[in-house]
Every structure is written in C-alpha cells, then in structure tokens.
C-alpha cells in the first residue's frame, strides 16, 4: 500500500481497496528500518513531511475514500 501511495497510483488505490476494504485502516510501516505500523493517513502525513508525497495528492485520496462511502478510523 505504501508503494501505491508514494507513486500516486490512484487506480492502484482503488483496486487495492475494492479487493481489500480493510486496507483503509490497516497499519503501514514507516520504512524498512522502522517497522512500527501506523494508520494510512498518518503515513501519508509522514510522506508529506519527508517530501516523498506532494501536498495536494493526499486530498485526492481523501476525496476518493469519502466518495466511496468508506470511513477512515484512527486506531491505536
């Protein structure tokens, strides 16, 4: 999922979430060294902060989640 997010593959996101809706709330590791998992929205924010994800792209993903009726739930 993180590869899909960092390459801005909107179709890939759609396909992944259609096949596995639970991915919308499944933890994603920070990187290969820090494997601590966090919510996908948290990892998107990390990518924006690290400048590997451009700031406008996450808005498209958020709109997609909302347009399909998915809810993004923060988990601990």
N, C-alpha and C positions, 0 to 999 in steps of 0.2 A: 504493500500500500504506500509506503514512503517513497518508493521509486516513482509511482504514479503521480504522487503529489509534487515531487520536485521536478518532474518533466512536464508538468501542466497537462497531463493526458486526461482531459475531461471525459472523453469516451471511455477510457480505461476505468475511471472512477465510476461512471455509470454502469459499466459491465460488471465491475467487481461488486458494487453494492446491490445490483439486481440479483446476482448469483448468491451473494452472502450479505444480506442486510445488516447482520450483526457487526460487520466491519466498521459501521458508522460510530460504534462505541468501543471498539476493541483497541487495547493499548498498542502503541507503536514504540519500539526502542529509539533512543536518541541517535545512536550510531553504533558502529561495531565495537567500540570500546565501552561506552556507557549503555548497557543494555536495559536499563531501567525503563519500564513501559509507562507511557502517559497517553491520555486521550488524544485522538487525532487532531482536534482543534488546538490542543497545547503544542503538538509537534509542528503544526502549521505556523503557529506563532514563533516557535524556535527557529524554523526555517526563514521566516521574515527577518528575525533578529540577526541571524547568521548571514543574511543576504544571499541565501540559496533559493529563496522563493520571493518573487516580486510581490510587492504590497497589494496590487489590485487583483491578482489571481485568486487569493482565498475568498474574495467576495463572490466570485463566480461559483465556487464550490459551495459556499453557504447558501446562495440562491438555489442551487441545484437541490441540496438537501431539503430546503423548505418547499420547493415546487413539487417534490415527490411525496410530501407529507411525512417525511422522516423527522424524527426528533433527535436531537443530539443531547445526550445526557452526560453530565460530568460524573465521573466515577472516581472513587478514591483508590 
